């Protein structure tokens, strides 16, 4: 199925990945024949020490405690993407046809995280433009969900979180999605994040994961 989410989400995800690779590329090899003790070759460090005192920075540069609602929501969103990624691997093993959609959800969740990491109270206009979350992602994903729902038999019973590795993994992702939604809700109510972020988590992602559960194993 070709849609806006197919083109824009994948292109956005690809461009972001390419940019990150470019930013972290070094002209020198990480390993060398030179002695480590000479100090002539320095490997890039993956830690910054800026969070050692229990504070982290938002995209706007604002320093907040690590237990702030913003970082809790970011952590839950990141965990959701990781859970979907794990489920996707199991689904690939089973040959399911909806793995591309799971990949697209992960790409859109990067935009969700960008919006959450940009509190409106400290954001300049340039920040808001760069991290604005498009409601088109919700519309496109709902169309896709409706398409899969037509293939499902009527649901007459509650479904236990099991049914095979891919199904169980999708159930886990569903519950993480609920937690992410709960942590984002107060941020949206306070006006710090885009309301469409909460809509995406509440209606689109959760419904999509439910649909995939019915289709798996």
ChimeraX attribute file (.defattr): number of C-alpha atoms within 10 A of each C-alpha:
attribute: neighborCount
match mode: 1-to-1
recipient: residues
	/A:1	7
	/A:2	8
	/A:3	13
	/A:4	13
	/A:5	23
	/A:6	16
	/A:7	11
	/A:8	15
	/A:9	22
	/A:10	19
	/A:11	13
	/A:12	16
	/A:13	18
	/A:14	13
	/A:15	12
	/A:16	14
	/A:17	12
	/A:18	11
	/A:19	12
	/A:20	11
	/A:21	11
	/A:22	10
	/A:23	9
	/A:24	9
	/A:25	11
	/A:26	11
	/A:27	6
	/A:28	10
	/A:29	10
	/A:30	10
	/A:31	11
	/A:32	10
	/A:33	6
	/A:34	10
	/A:35	10
	/A:36	11
	/A:37	7
	/A:38	8
	/A:39	8
	/A:40	9
	/A:41	16
	/A:42	12
	/A:43	10
	/A:44	10
	/A:45	6
	/A:46	6
	/A:47	7
	/A:48	7
	/A:49	7
	/A:50	10
	/A:51	13
	/A:52	8
	/A:53	9
	/A:54	11
	/A:55	14
	/A:56	17
	/A:57	16
	/A:58	17
	/A:59	16
	/A:60	17
	/A:61	12
	/A:62	15
	/A:63	13
	/A:64	15
	/A:65	14
	/A:66	15
	/A:67	12
	/A:68	11
	/A:69	16
	/A:70	23
	/A:71	20
	/A:72	15
	/A:73	24
	/A:74	21
	/A:75	15
	/A:76	21
	/A:77	26
	/A:78	19
	/A:79	17
	/A:80	23
	/A:81	23
	/A:82	15
	/A:83	21
	/A:84	26
	/A:85	20
	/A:86	16
	/A:87	22
	/A:88	22
	/A:89	15
	/A:90	22
	/A:91	23
	/A:92	14
	/A:93	10
	/A:94	13
	/A:95	12
	/A:96	16
	/A:97	11
	/A:98	15
	/A:99	19
	/A:100	14
	/A:101	19
	/A:102	19
	/A:103	18
	/A:104	19
	/A:105	23
	/A:106	24
	/A:107	21
	/A:108	23
	/A:109	21
	/A:110	19
	/A:111	20
	/A:112	25
	/A:113	21
	/A:114	21
	/A:115	24
	/A:116	28
	/A:117	23
	/A:118	26
	/A:119	24
	/A:120	18
	/A:121	12
	/A:122	14
	/A:123	18
	/A:124	12
	/A:125	9
	/A:126	9
	/A:127	17
	/A:128	18
	/A:129	11
	/A:130	12
	/A:131	18
	/A:132	18
	/A:133	23
	/A:134	15
	/A:135	14
	/A:136	12
	/A:137	22
	/A:138	21
	/A:139	15
	/A:140	16
	/A:141	24
	/A:142	18
	/A:143	13
	/A:144	18
	/A:145	20
	/A:146	13
	/A:147	12
	/A:148	16
	/A:149	18
	/A:150	9
	/A:151	11
	/A:152	11
	/A:153	8
	/A:154	8
	/A:155	8
	/A:156	6
	/A:157	6
	/A:158	6
	/A:159	11
	/A:160	8
	/A:161	15
	/A:162	15
	/A:163	15
	/A:164	12
	/A:165	17
	/A:166	25
	/A:167	23
	/A:168	19
	/A:169	23
	/A:170	30
	/A:171	24
	/A:172	19
	/A:173	25
	/A:174	23
	/A:175	16
	/A:176	22
	/A:177	24
	/A:178	17
	/A:179	17
	/A:180	23
	/A:181	23
	/A:182	16
	/A:183	21
	/A:184	27
	/A:185	18
	/A:186	16
	/A:187	19
	/A:188	17
	/A:189	12
	/A:190	11
	/A:191	12
	/A:192	20
	/A:193	27
	/A:194	24
	/A:195	16
	/A:196	18
	/A:197	25
	/A:198	22
	/A:199	15
	/A:200	25
	/A:201	24
	/A:202	18
	/A:203	14
	/A:204	22
	/A:205	25
	/A:206	18
	/A:207	19
	/A:208	23
	/A:209	22
	/A:210	18
	/A:211	18
	/A:212	23
	/A:213	21
	/A:214	18
	/A:215	17
	/A:216	20
	/A:217	17
